[in-house]
């Protein structure tokens, strides 16, 4: 697969990942954190704000293509 096509597909996947992840994280927060103390809400948003990086790293590595030998 050409590198330009791989980067285009990866860009679309990254945007979809961020949008879907943000919506799911907000739904979970609204349904479960409404009556929780502030520190629990802080920890949730801290973790949910950084966990999306893991699948994003996989997409970015795939976008870069195979490593040159």
mmCIF file as Biopython writes it, N, C-alpha, C and O atoms, coordinates in Angstrom:
data_model
#
loop_
_atom_site.group_PDB
_atom_site.id
_atom_site.type_symbol
_atom_site.label_atom_id
_atom_site.label_alt_id
_atom_site.label_comp_id
_atom_site.label_asym_id
_atom_site.label_entity_id
_atom_site.label_seq_id
_atom_site.pdbx_PDB_ins_code
_atom_site.Cartn_x
_atom_site.Cartn_y
_atom_site.Cartn_z
_atom_site.occupancy
_atom_site.B_iso_or_equiv
_atom_site.auth_seq_id
_atom_site.auth_asym_id
_atom_site.pdbx_PDB_model_num
ATOM 1   N N  . UNK A ? 1  ? 0.841   -1.166 0.000  1.0 0.0 1  A 1 
ATOM 2   C CA . UNK A ? 1  ? 0.000   0.000  0.000  1.0 0.0 1  A 1 
ATOM 3   C C  . UNK A ? 1  ? 0.893   1.239  0.000  1.0 0.0 1  A 1 
ATOM 4   O O  . UNK A ? 1  ? 1.847   1.323  0.774  1.0 0.0 1  A 1 
ATOM 5   N N  . UNK A ? 2  ? 0.583   2.187  -0.862 1.0 0.0 2  A 1 
ATOM 6   C CA . UNK A ? 2  ? 1.400   3.409  -0.895 1.0 0.0 2  A 1 
ATOM 7   C C  . UNK A ? 2  ? 1.333   4.169  0.431  1.0 0.0 2  A 1 
ATOM 8   O O  . UNK A ? 2  ? 0.319   4.147  1.129  1.0 0.0 2  A 1 
ATOM 9   N N  . UNK A ? 3  ? 2.416   4.826  0.753  1.0 0.0 3  A 1 
ATOM 10  C CA . UNK A ? 3  ? 2.520   5.528  2.027  1.0 0.0 3  A 1 
ATOM 11  C C  . UNK A ? 3  ? 1.495   6.656  2.139  1.0 0.0 3  A 1 
ATOM 12  O O  . UNK A ? 3  ? 0.949   6.888  3.218  1.0 0.0 3  A 1 
ATOM 13  N N  . UNK A ? 4  ? 1.231   7.355  1.045  1.0 0.0 4  A 1 
ATOM 14  C CA . UNK A ? 4  ? 0.257   8.450  1.095  1.0 0.0 4  A 1 
ATOM 15  C C  . UNK A ? 4  ? -1.139  7.938  1.409  1.0 0.0 4  A 1 
ATOM 16  O O  . UNK A ? 4  ? -1.870  8.565  2.176  1.0 0.0 4  A 1 
ATOM 17  N N  . UNK A ? 5  ? -1.517  6.812  0.831  1.0 0.0 5  A 1 
ATOM 18  C CA . UNK A ? 5  ? -2.819  6.229  1.110  1.0 0.0 5  A 1 
ATOM 19  C C  . UNK A ? 5  ? -2.885  5.748  2.555  1.0 0.0 5  A 1 
ATOM 20  O O  . UNK A ? 5  ? -3.906  5.913  3.224  1.0 0.0 5  A 1 
ATOM 21  N N  . UNK A ? 6  ? -1.805  5.157  3.031  1.0 0.0 6  A 1 
ATOM 22  C CA . UNK A ? 6  ? -1.734  4.682  4.411  1.0 0.0 6  A 1 
ATOM 23  C C  . UNK A ? 6  ? -1.892  5.846  5.389  1.0 0.0 6  A 1 
ATOM 24  O O  . UNK A ? 6  ? -2.585  5.712  6.397  1.0 0.0 6  A 1 
ATOM 25  N N  . UNK A ? 7  ? -1.262  6.978  5.104  1.0 0.0 7  A 1 
ATOM 26  C CA . UNK A ? 7  ? -1.377  8.146  5.969  1.0 0.0 7  A 1 
ATOM 27  C C  . UNK A ? 7  ? -2.785  8.741  5.920  1.0 0.0 7  A 1 
ATOM 28  O O  . UNK A ? 7  ? -3.303  9.190  6.942  1.0 0.0 7  A 1 
ATOM 29  N N  . UNK A ? 8  ? -3.397  8.747  4.753  1.0 0.0 8  A 1 
ATOM 30  C CA . UNK A ? 8  ? -4.764  9.260  4.630  1.0 0.0 8  A 1 
ATOM 31  C C  . UNK A ? 8  ? -5.743  8.409  5.428  1.0 0.0 8  A 1 
ATOM 32  O O  . UNK A ? 8  ? -6.579  8.939  6.159  1.0 0.0 8  A 1 
ATOM 33  N N  . UNK A ? 9  ? -5.640  7.099  5.288  1.0 0.0 9  A 1 
ATOM 34  C CA . UNK A ? 9  ? -6.512  6.193  6.044  1.0 0.0 9  A 1 
ATOM 35  C C  . UNK A ? 9  ? -6.245  6.335  7.538  1.0 0.0 9  A 1 
ATOM 36  O O  . UNK A ? 9  ? -7.185  6.347  8.333  1.0 0.0 9  A 1 
ATOM 37  N N  . UNK A ? 10 ? -4.993  6.441  7.926  1.0 0.0 10 A 1 
ATOM 38  C CA . UNK A ? 10 ? -4.639  6.609  9.329  1.0 0.0 10 A 1 
ATOM 39  C C  . UNK A ? 10 ? -5.183  7.900  9.914  1.0 0.0 10 A 1 
ATOM 40  O O  . UNK A ? 10 ? -5.618  7.927  11.066 1.0 0.0 10 A 1 
ATOM 41  N N  . UNK A ? 11 ? -5.161  8.979  9.123  1.0 0.0 11 A 1 
ATOM 42  C CA . UNK A ? 11 ? -5.698  10.248 9.587  1.0 0.0 11 A 1 
ATOM 43  C C  . UNK A ? 11 ? -7.198  10.129 9.848  1.0 0.0 11 A 1 
ATOM 44  O O  . UNK A ? 11 ? -7.695  10.632 10.856 1.0 0.0 11 A 1 
ATOM 45  N N  . UNK A ? 12 ? -7.906  9.478  8.958  1.0 0.0 12 A 1 
ATOM 46  C CA . UNK A ? 12 ? -9.342  9.284  9.137  1.0 0.0 12 A 1 
ATOM 47  C C  . UNK A ? 12 ? -9.599  8.421  10.371 1.0 0.0 12 A 1 
ATOM 48  O O  . UNK A ? 12 ? -10.501 8.719  11.154 1.0 0.0 12 A 1 
ATOM 49  N N  . UNK A ? 13 ? -8.824  7.366  10.551 1.0 0.0 13 A 1 
ATOM 50  C CA . UNK A ? 13 ? -8.981  6.508  11.723 1.0 0.0 13 A 1 
ATOM 51  C C  . UNK A ? 13 ? -8.706  7.262  13.020 1.0 0.0 13 A 1 
ATOM 52  O O  . UNK A ? 13 ? -9.411  7.066  14.009 1.0 0.0 13 A 1 
ATOM 53  N N  . UNK A ? 14 ? -7.689  8.122  13.025 1.0 0.0 14 A 1 
ATOM 54  C CA . UNK A ? 14 ? -7.384  8.898  14.227 1.0 0.0 14 A 1 
ATOM 55  C C  . UNK A ? 14 ? -8.518  9.853  14.587 1.0 0.0 14 A 1 
ATOM 56  O O  . UNK A ? 14 ? -8.877  9.985  15.757 1.0 0.0 14 A 1 
ATOM 57  N N  . UNK A ? 15 ? -9.076  10.512 13.587 1.0 0.0 15 A 1 
ATOM 58  C CA . UNK A ? 15 ? -10.182 11.430 13.860 1.0 0.0 15 A 1 
ATOM 59  C C  . UNK A ? 15 ? -11.385 10.659 14.391 1.0 0.0 15 A 1 
ATOM 60  O O  . UNK A ? 15 ? -12.026 11.085 15.352 1.0 0.0 15 A 1 
ATOM 61  N N  . UNK A ? 16 ? -11.691 9.527  13.767 1.0 0.0 16 A 1 
ATOM 62  C CA . UNK A ? 16 ? -12.808 8.712  14.245 1.0 0.0 16 A 1 
ATOM 63  C C  . UNK A ? 16 ? -12.552 8.195  15.657 1.0 0.0 16 A 1 
ATOM 64  O O  . UNK A ? 16 ? -13.460 8.190  16.489 1.0 0.0 16 A 1 
ATOM 65  N N  . UNK A ? 17 ? -11.342 7.767  15.928 1.0 0.0 17 A 1 
ATOM 66  C CA . UNK A ? 17 ? -10.992 7.284  17.264 1.0 0.0 17 A 1 
ATOM 67  C C  . UNK A ? 17 ? -11.240 8.363  18.317 1.0 0.0 17 A 1 
ATOM 68  O O  . UNK A ? 17 ? -11.853 8.095  19.350 1.0 0.0 17 A 1 
ATOM 69  N N  . UNK A ? 18 ? -10.770 9.567  18.061 1.0 0.0 18 A 1 
ATOM 70  C CA . UNK A ? 18 ? -10.903 10.640 19.044 1.0 0.0 18 A 1 
ATOM 71  C C  . UNK A ? 18 ? -12.377 10.999 19.253 1.0 0.0 18 A 1 
ATOM 72  O O  . UNK A ? 18 ? -12.810 11.189 20.390 1.0 0.0 18 A 1 
ATOM 73  N N  . UNK A ? 19 ? -13.136 11.091 18.186 1.0 0.0 19 A 1 
ATOM 74  C CA . UNK A ? 19 ? -14.547 11.464 18.305 1.0 0.0 19 A 1 
ATOM 75  C C  . UNK A ? 19 ? -15.324 10.385 19.052 1.0 0.0 19 A 1 
ATOM 76  O O  . UNK A ? 19 ? -16.047 10.689 20.000 1.0 0.0 19 A 1 
ATOM 77  N N  . UNK A ? 20 ? -15.184 9.131  18.636 1.0 0.0 20 A 1 
ATOM 78  C CA . UNK A ? 20 ? -15.925 8.041  19.271 1.0 0.0 20 A 1 
ATOM 79  C C  . UNK A ? 20 ? -15.482 7.871  20.719 1.0 0.0 20 A 1 
ATOM 80  O O  . UNK A ? 20 ? -16.315 7.677  21.604 1.0 0.0 20 A 1 
ATOM 81  N N  . UNK A ? 21 ? -14.193 7.942  20.964 1.0 0.0 21 A 1 
ATOM 82  C CA . UNK A ? 21 ? -13.686 7.780  22.328 1.0 0.0 21 A 1 
ATOM 83  C C  . UNK A ? 21 ? -14.209 8.885  23.239 1.0 0.0 21 A 1 
ATOM 84  O O  . UNK A ? 21 ? -14.600 8.619  24.375 1.0 0.0 21 A 1 
ATOM 85  N N  . UNK A ? 22 ? -14.219 10.115 22.751 1.0 0.0 22 A 1 
ATOM 86  C CA . UNK A ? 22 ? -14.702 11.227 23.567 1.0 0.0 22 A 1 
ATOM 87  C C  . UNK A ? 22 ? -16.182 11.058 23.907 1.0 0.0 22 A 1 
ATOM 88  O O  . UNK A ? 22 ? -16.595 11.314 25.038 1.0 0.0 22 A 1 
ATOM 89  N N  . UNK A ? 23 ? -16.972 10.632 22.936 1.0 0.0 23 A 1 
ATOM 90  C CA . UNK A ? 23 ? -18.399 10.430 23.185 1.0 0.0 23 A 1 
ATOM 91  C C  . UNK A ? 23 ? -18.620 9.316  24.201 1.0 0.0 23 A 1 
ATOM 92  O O  . UNK A ? 23 ? -19.420 9.468  25.124 1.0 0.0 23 A 1 
ATOM 93  N N  . UNK A ? 24 ? -17.923 8.207  24.039 1.0 0.0 24 A 1 
ATOM 94  C CA . UNK A ? 24 ? -18.073 7.091  24.977 1.0 0.0 24 A 1 
ATOM 95  C C  . UNK A ? 24 ? -17.608 7.503  26.376 1.0 0.0 24 A 1 
ATOM 96  O O  . UNK A ? 24 ? -18.264 7.169  27.362 1.0 0.0 24 A 1 
ATOM 97  N N  . UNK A ? 25 ? -16.501 8.214  26.474 1.0 0.0 25 A 1 
ATOM 98  C CA . UNK A ? 25 ? -16.001 8.650  27.782 1.0 0.0 25 A 1 
ATOM 99  C C  . UNK A ? 25 ? -16.992 9.597  28.452 1.0 0.0 25 A 1 
ATOM 100 O O  . UNK A ? 25 ? -17.184 9.526  29.666 1.0 0.0 25 A 1 
ATOM 101 N N  . UNK A ? 26 ? -17.624 10.480 27.684 1.0 0.0 26 A 1 
ATOM 102 C CA . UNK A ? 26 ? -18.610 11.385 28.268 1.0 0.0 26 A 1 
ATOM 103 C C  . UNK A ? 26 ? -19.849 10.641 28.729 1.0 0.0 26 A 1 
ATOM 104 O O  . UNK A ? 26 ? -20.395 10.946 29.789 1.0 0.0 26 A 1 
ATOM 105 N N  . UNK A ? 27 ? -20.303 9.666  27.947 1.0 0.0 27 A 1 
ATOM 106 C CA . UNK A ? 27 ? -21.480 8.890  28.341 1.0 0.0 27 A 1 
ATOM 107 C C  . UNK A ? 27 ? -21.208 8.132  29.636 1.0 0.0 27 A 1 
ATOM 108 O O  . UNK A ? 27 ? -22.042 8.118  30.541 1.0 0.0 27 A 1 
ATOM 109 N N  . UNK A ? 28 ? -20.050 7.511  29.718 1.0 0.0 28 A 1 
ATOM 110 C CA . UNK A ? 28 ? -19.693 6.785  30.941 1.0 0.0 28 A 1 
ATOM 111 C C  . UNK A ? 28 ? -19.627 7.750  32.125 1.0 0.0 28 A 1 
ATOM 112 O O  . UNK A ? 28 ? -20.110 7.428  33.211 1.0 0.0 28 A 1 
ATOM 113 N N  . UNK A ? 29 ? -19.046 8.909  31.931 1.0 0.0 29 A 1 
ATOM 114 C CA . UNK A ? 29 ? -18.926 9.886  33.020 1.0 0.0 29 A 1 
ATOM 115 C C  . UNK A ? 29 ? -20.294 10.361 33.485 1.0 0.0 29 A 1 
ATOM 116 O O  . UNK A ? 29 ? -20.535 10.455 34.689 1.0 0.0 29 A 1 
ATOM 117 N N  . UNK A ? 30 ? -21.180 10.658 32.567 1.0 0.0 30 A 1 
ATOM 118 C CA . UNK A ? 30 ? -22.497 11.163 32.942 1.0 0.0 30 A 1 
ATOM 119 C C  . UNK A ? 30 ? -23.288 10.103 33.700 1.0 0.0 30 A 1 
ATOM 120 O O  . UNK A ? 30 ? -23.987 10.414 34.665 1.0 0.0 30 A 1 
ATOM 121 N N  . UNK A ? 31 ? -23.177 8.859  33.265 1.0 0.0 31 A 1 
ATOM 122 C CA . UNK A ? 31 ? -23.962 7.796  33.894 1.0 0.0 31 A 1 
ATOM 123 C C  . UNK A ? 31 ? -23.392 7.318  35.228 1.0 0.0 31 A 1 
ATOM 124 O O  . UNK A ? 31 ? -24.141 6.813  36.063 1.0 0.0 31 A 1 
ATOM 125 N N  . UNK A ? 32 ? -22.102 7.464  35.445 1.0 0.0 32 A 1 
ATOM 126 C CA . UNK A ? 32 ? -21.510 6.877  36.650 1.0 0.0 32 A 1 
ATOM 127 C C  . UNK A ? 32 ? -20.928 7.881  37.629 1.0 0.0 32 A 1 
ATOM 128 O O  . UNK A ? 32 ? -20.785 7.554  38.808 1.0 0.0 32 A 1 
ATOM 129 N N  . UNK A ? 33 ? -20.588 9.085  37.195 1.0 0.0 33 A 1 
ATOM 130 C CA . UNK A ? 33 ? -19.852 10.005 38.068 1.0 0.0 33 A 1 
ATOM 131 C C  . UNK A ? 33 ? -20.687 11.153 38.612 1.0 0.0 33 A 1 
ATOM 132 O O  . UNK A ? 33 ? -20.141 12.071 39.224 1.0 0.0 33 A 1 
ATOM 133 N N  . UNK A ? 34 ? -21.972 11.122 38.408 1.0 0.0 34 A 1 
ATOM 134 C CA . UNK A ? 34 ? -22.799 12.254 38.812 1.0 0.0 34 A 1 
ATOM 135 C C  . UNK A ? 34 ? -22.733 12.589 40.285 1.0 0.0 34 A 1 
ATOM 136 O O  . UNK A ? 34 ? -22.696 13.768 40.637 1.0 0.0 34 A 1 
ATOM 137 N N  . UNK A ? 35 ? -22.715 11.604 41.151 1.0 0.0 35 A 1 
ATOM 138 C CA . UNK A ? 35 ? -22.721 11.868 42.590 1.0 0.0 35 A 1 
ATOM 139 C C  . UNK A ? 35 ? -21.409 11.474 43.270 1.0 0.0 35 A 1 
ATOM 140 O O  . UNK A ? 35 ? -21.362 11.312 44.490 1.0 0.0 35 A 1 
ATOM 141 N N  . UNK A ? 36 ? -20.366 11.322 42.495 1.0 0.0 36 A 1 
ATOM 142 C CA . UNK A ? 36 ? -19.058 10.954 43.046 1.0 0.0 36 A 1 
ATOM 143 C C  . UNK A ? 36 ? -18.317 12.206 43.512 1.0 0.0 36 A 1 
ATOM 144 O O  . UNK A ? 36 ? -18.572 13.302 43.011 1.0 0.0 36 A 1 
ATOM 145 N N  . UNK A ? 37 ? -17.401 12.048 44.470 1.0 0.0 37 A 1 
ATOM 146 C CA . UNK A ? 37 ? -16.609 13.209 44.911 1.0 0.0 37 A 1 
ATOM 147 C C  . UNK A ? 37 ? -15.693 13.724 43.799 1.0 0.0 37 A 1 
ATOM 148 O O  . UNK A ? 37 ? -15.435 13.036 42.812 1.0 0.0 37 A 1 
ATOM 149 N N  . UNK A ? 38 ? -15.220 14.935 43.986 1.0 0.0 38 A 1 
ATOM 150 C CA . UNK A ? 38 ? -14.409 15.583 42.965 1.0 0.0 38 A 1 
ATOM 151 C C  . UNK A ? 38 ? -13.135 14.842 42.623 1.0 0.0 38 A 1 
ATOM 152 O O  . UNK A ? 38 ? -12.732 14.827 41.460 1.0 0.0 38 A 1 
ATOM 153 N N  . UNK A ? 39 ? -12.486 14.222 43.604 1.0 0.0 39 A 1 
ATOM 154 C CA . UNK A ? 39 ? -11.227 13.525 43.320 1.0 0.0 39 A 1 
ATOM 155 C C  . UNK A ? 39 ? -11.461 12.295 42.451 1.0 0.0 39 A 1 
ATOM 156 O O  . UNK A ? 39 ? -10.596 11.942 41.649 1.0 0.0 39 A 1 
ATOM 157 N N  . UNK A ? 40 ? -12.619 11.629 42.592 1.0 0.0 40 A 1 
ATOM 158 C CA . UNK A ? 40 ? -12.929 10.474 41.739 1.0 0.0 40 A 1 
ATOM 159 C C  . UNK A ? 40 ? -13.163 10.951 40.309 1.0 0.0 40 A 1 
ATOM 160 O O  . UNK A ? 40 ? -12.698 10.324 39.357 1.0 0.0 40 A 1 
ATOM 161 N N  . UNK A ? 41 ? -13.875 12.050 40.162 1.0 0.0 41 A 1 
ATOM 162 C CA . UNK A ? 41 ? -14.097 12.610 38.828 1.0 0.0 41 A 1 
ATOM 163 C C  . UNK A ? 41 ? -12.774 13.029 38.198 1.0 0.0 41 A 1 
ATOM 164 O O  . UNK A ? 41 ? -12.544 12.802 37.011 1.0 0.0 41 A 1 
ATOM 165 N N  . UNK A ? 42 ? -11.906 13.643 39.003 1.0 0.0 42 A 1 
ATOM 166 C CA . UNK A ? 42 ? -10.594 14.053 38.489 1.0 0.0 42 A 1 
ATOM 167 C C  . UNK A ? 42 ? -9.792  12.851 37.997 1.0 0.0 42 A 1 
ATOM 168 O O  . UNK A ? 42 ? -9.221  12.887 36.907 1.0 0.0 42 A 1 
ATOM 169 N N  . UNK A ? 43 ? -9.749  11.785 38.802 1.0 0.0 43 A 1 
ATOM 170 C CA . UNK A ? 43 ? -9.012  10.591 38.384 1.0 0.0 43 A 1 
ATOM 171 C C  . UNK A ? 43 ? -9.597  9.974  37.124 1.0 0.0 43 A 1 
ATOM 172 O O  . UNK A ? 43 ? -8.861  9.534  36.241 1.0 0.0 43 A 1 
ATOM 173 N N  . UNK A ? 44 ? -10.929 9.943  37.041 1.0 0.0 44 A 1 
ATOM 174 C CA . UNK A ? 44 ? -11.559 9.381  35.835 1.0 0.0 44 A 1 
ATOM 175 C C  . UNK A ? 44 ? -11.144 10.170 34.598 1.0 0.0 44 A 1 
ATOM 176 O O  . UNK A ? 44 ? -10.717 9.589  33.600 1.0 0.0 44 A 1 
ATOM 177 N N  . UNK A ? 45 ? -11.271 11.490 34.666 1.0 0.0 45 A 1 
ATOM 178 C CA . UNK A ? 45 ? -10.956 12.292 33.490 1.0 0.0 45 A 1 
ATOM 179 C C  . UNK A ? 45 ? -9.456  12.307 33.197 1.0 0.0 45 A 1 
ATOM 180 O O  . UNK A ? 45 ? -9.057  12.431 32.039 1.0 0.0 45 A 1 
ATOM 181 N N  . UNK A ? 46 ? -8.634  12.184 34.214 1.0 0.0 46 A 1 
ATOM 182 C CA . UNK A ? 46 ? -7.196  12.072 33.997 1.0 0.0 46 A 1 
ATOM 183 C C  . UNK A ? 46 ? -6.872  10.786 33.232 1.0 0.0 46 A 1 
ATOM 184 O O  . UNK A ? 46 ? -6.127  10.805 32.252 1.0 0.0 46 A 1 
ATOM 185 N N  . UNK A ? 47 ? -7.439  9.675  33.692 1.0 0.0 47 A 1 
ATOM 186 C CA . UNK A ? 47 ? -7.175  8.399  33.024 1.0 0.0 47 A 1 
ATOM 187 C C  . UNK A ? 47 ? -7.816  8.326  31.642 1.0 0.0 47 A 1 
ATOM 188 O O  . UNK A ? 47 ? -7.180  7.905  30.675 1.0 0.0 47 A 1 
ATOM 189 N N  . UNK A ? 48 ? -9.073  8.736  31.558 1.0 0.0 48 A 1 
ATOM 190 C CA . UNK A ? 48 ? -9.745  8.635  30.261 1.0 0.0 48 A 1 
ATOM 191 C C  . UNK A ? 48 ? -9.162  9.623  29.256 1.0 0.0 48 A 1 
ATOM 192 O O  . UNK A ? 48 ? -9.269  9.417  28.047 1.0 0.0 48 A 1 
ATOM 193 N N  . UNK A ? 49 ? -8.552  10.687 29.748 1.0 0.0 49 A 1 
ATOM 194 C CA . UNK A ? 49 ? -7.918  11.652 28.849 1.0 0.0 49 A 1 
ATOM 195 C C  . UNK A ? 49 ? -6.577  11.195 28.318 1.0 0.0 49 A 1 
ATOM 196 O O  . UNK A ? 49 ? -6.080  11.752 27.339 1.0 0.0 49 A 1 
ATOM 197 N N  . UNK A ? 50 ? -5.977  10.184 28.946 1.0 0.0 50 A 1 
ATOM 198 C CA . UNK A ? 50 ? -4.676  9.706  28.478 1.0 0.0 50 A 1 
ATOM 199 C C  . UNK A ? 50 ? -4.722  8.309  27.855 1.0 0.0 50 A 1 
ATOM 200 O O  . UNK A ? 50 ? -3.819  7.944  27.101 1.0 0.0 50 A 1 
ATOM 201 N N  . UNK A ? 51 ? -5.755  7.526  28.157 1.0 0.0 51 A 1 
ATOM 202 C CA . UNK A ? 51 ? -5.805  6.155  27.648 1.0 0.0 51 A 1 
ATOM 203 C C  . UNK A ? 51 ? -5.978  6.105  26.129 1.0 0.0 51 A 1 
ATOM 204 O O  . UNK A ? 51 ? -5.542  5.144  25.494 1.0 0.0 51 A 1 
ATOM 205 N N  . UNK A ? 52 ? -6.606  7.122  25.538 1.0 0.0 52 A 1 
ATOM 206 C CA . UNK A ? 52 ? -6.822  7.096  24.096 1.0 0.0 52 A 1 
ATOM 207 C C  . UNK A ? 52 ? -5.504  7.117  23.320 1.0 0.0 52 A 1 
ATOM 208 O O  . UNK A ? 52 ? -5.470  6.795  22.133 1.0 0.0 52 A 1 
ATOM 209 N N  . UNK A ? 53 ? -4.431  7.494  23.995 1.0 0.0 53 A 1 
ATOM 210 C CA . UNK A ? 53 ? -3.131  7.576  23.324 1.0 0.0 53 A 1 
ATOM 211 C C  . UNK A ? 53 ? -2.652  6.183  22.894 1.0 0.0 53 A 1 
ATOM 212 O O  . UNK A ? 53 ? -1.975  6.057  21.874 1.0 0.0 53 A 1 
ATOM 213 N N  . UNK A ? 54 ? -2.991  5.147  23.650 1.0 0.0 54 A 1 
ATOM 214 C CA . UNK A ? 54 ? -2.519  3.795  23.319 1.0 0.0 54 A 1 
ATOM 215 C C  . UNK A ? 54 ? -3.001  3.320  21.946 1.0 0.0 54 A 1 
ATOM 216 O O  . UNK A ? 54 ? -2.167  2.909  21.139 1.0 0.0 54 A 1 
ATOM 217 N N  . UNK A ? 55 ? -4.311  3.355  21.636 1.0 0.0 55 A 1 
ATOM 218 C CA . UNK A ? 55 ? -4.697  2.959  20.281 1.0 0.0 55 A 1 
ATOM 219 C C  . UNK A ? 55 ? -4.202  3.941  19.221 1.0 0.0 55 A 1 
ATOM 220 O O  . UNK A ? 55 ? -3.941  3.546  18.085 1.0 0.0 55 A 1 
ATOM 221 N N  . UNK A ? 56 ? -4.073  5.211  19.583 1.0 0.0 56 A 1 
ATOM 222 C CA . UNK A ? 56 ? -3.566  6.192  18.625 1.0 0.0 56 A 1 
ATOM 223 C C  . UNK A ? 56 ? -2.119  5.881  18.243 1.0 0.0 56 A 1 
ATOM 224 O O  . UNK A ? 56 ? -1.729  6.051  17.088 1.0 0.0 56 A 1 
ATOM 225 N N  . UNK A ? 57 ? -1.322  5.424  19.218 1.0 0.0 57 A 1 
ATOM 226 C CA . UNK A ? 57 ? 0.067   5.058  18.915 1.0 0.0 57 A 1 
ATOM 227 C C  . UNK A ? 57 ? 0.114   3.912  17.909 1.0 0.0 57 A 1 
ATOM 228 O O  . UNK A ? 57 ? 0.950   3.909  17.005 1.0 0.0 57 A 1 
ATOM 229 N N  . UNK A ? 58 ? -0.784  2.939  18.067 1.0 0.0 58 A 1 
ATOM 230 C CA . UNK A ? 58 ? -0.824  1.832  17.115 1.0 0.0 58 A 1 
ATOM 231 C C  . UNK A ? 58 ? -1.168  2.298  15.714 1.0 0.0 58 A 1 
ATOM 232 O O  . UNK A ? 58 ? -0.580  1.831  14.739 1.0 0.0 58 A 1 
ATOM 233 N N  . UNK A ? 59 ? -2.112  3.208  15.609 1.0 0.0 59 A 1 
ATOM 234 C CA . UNK A ? 59 ? -2.490  3.735  14.291 1.0 0.0 59 A 1 
ATOM 235 C C  . UNK A ? 59 ? -1.333  4.515  13.682 1.0 0.0 59 A 1 
ATOM 236 O O  . UNK A ? 59 ? -1.060  4.392  12.488 1.0 0.0 59 A 1 
ATOM 237 N N  . UNK A ? 60 ? -0.661  5.308  14.486 1.0 0.0 60 A 1 
ATOM 238 C CA . UNK A ? 60 ? 0.461   6.110  13.965 1.0 0.0 60 A 1 
ATOM 239 C C  . UNK A ? 60 ? 1.607   5.212  13.522 1.0 0.0 60 A 1 
ATOM 240 O O  . UNK A ? 60 ? 2.241   5.476  12.501 1.0 0.0 60 A 1 
ATOM 241 N N  . UNK A ? 61 ? 1.879   4.158  14.277 1.0 0.0 61 A 1 
ATOM 242 C CA . UNK A ? 61 ? 2.933   3.223  13.857 1.0 0.0 61 A 1 
ATOM 243 C C  . UNK A ? 61 ? 2.565   2.557  12.537 1.0 0.0 61 A 1 
ATOM 244 O O  . UNK A ? 61 ? 3.417   2.367  11.670 1.0 0.0 61 A 1 
ATOM 245 N N  . UNK A ? 62 ? 1.286   2.203  12.391 1.0 0.0 62 A 1 
ATOM 246 C CA . UNK A ? 62 ? 0.848   1.588  11.135 1.0 0.0 62 A 1 
ATOM 247 C C  . UNK A ? 62 ? 0.968   2.586  9.990  1.0 0.0 62 A 1 
ATOM 248 O O  . UNK A ? 62 ? 1.353   2.211  8.883  1.0 0.0 62 A 1 
ATOM 249 N N  . UNK A ? 63 ? 0.642   3.855  10.242 1.0 0.0 63 A 1 
ATOM 250 C CA . UNK A ? 63 ? 0.731   4.883  9.212  1.0 0.0 63 A 1 
ATOM 251 C C  . UNK A ? 63 ? 2.151   5.055  8.719  1.0 0.0 63 A 1 
ATOM 252 O O  . UNK A ? 63 ? 2.368   5.314  7.536  1.0 0.0 63 A 1 
ATOM 253 N N  . UNK A ? 64 ? 3.117   4.915  9.602  1.0 0.0 64 A 1 
ATOM 254 C CA . UNK A ? 64 ? 4.520   5.135  9.230  1.0 0.0 64 A 1 
ATOM 255 C C  . UNK A ? 64 ? 5.018   4.052  8.276  1.0 0.0 64 A 1 
ATOM 256 O O  . UNK A ? 64 ? 5.998   4.257  7.560  1.0 0.0 64 A 1 
ATOM 257 N N  . UNK A ? 65 ? 4.360   2.924  8.265  1.0 0.0 65 A 1 
ATOM 258 C CA . UNK A ? 65 ? 4.773   1.857  7.364  1.0 0.0 65 A 1 
ATOM 259 C C  . UNK A ? 65 ? 5.907   1.049  7.952  1.0 0.0 65 A 1 
ATOM 260 O O  . UNK A ? 65 ? 6.344   1.300  9.075  1.0 0.0 65 A 1 
ATOM 261 N N  . UNK A ? 66 ? 6.380   0.079  7.192  1.0 0.0 66 A 1 
ATOM 262 C CA . UNK A ? 66 ? 7.482   -0.739 7.706  1.0 0.0 66 A 1 
ATOM 263 C C  . UNK A ? 66 ? 8.762   0.081  7.844  1.0 0.0 66 A 1 
ATOM 264 O O  . UNK A ? 66 ? 9.012   1.019  7.086  1.0 0.0 66 A 1 
ATOM 265 N N  . UNK A ? 67 ? 9.552   -0.298 8.824  1.0 0.0 67 A 1 
ATOM 266 C CA . UNK A ? 67 ? 10.815  0.400  9.054  1.0 0.0 67 A 1 
ATOM 267 C C  . UNK A ? 67 ? 11.805  0.075  7.937  1.0 0.0 67 A 1 
ATOM 268 O O  . UNK A ? 67 ? 11.920  -1.071 7.503  1.0 0.0 67 A 1 
ATOM 269 N N  . UNK A ? 68 ? 12.511  1.101  7.486  1.0 0.0 68 A 1 
ATOM 270 C CA . UNK A ? 68 ? 13.535  0.816  6.452  1.0 0.0 68 A 1 
ATOM 271 C C  . UNK A ? 68 ? 14.679  0.018  7.032  1.0 0.0 68 A 1 
ATOM 272 O O  . UNK A ? 68 ? 15.093  0.239  8.170  1.0 0.0 68 A 1 
ATOM 273 N N  . UNK A ? 69 ? 15.184  -0.904 6.249  1.0 0.0 69 A 1 
ATOM 274 C CA . UNK A ? 69 ? 16.271  -1.777 6.718  1.0 0.0 69 A 1 
ATOM 275 C C  . UNK A ? 69 ? 17.614  -1.176 6.387  1.0 0.0 69 A 1 
ATOM 276 O O  . UNK A ? 69 ? 18.648  -1.763 6.702  1.0 0.0 69 A 1 
#
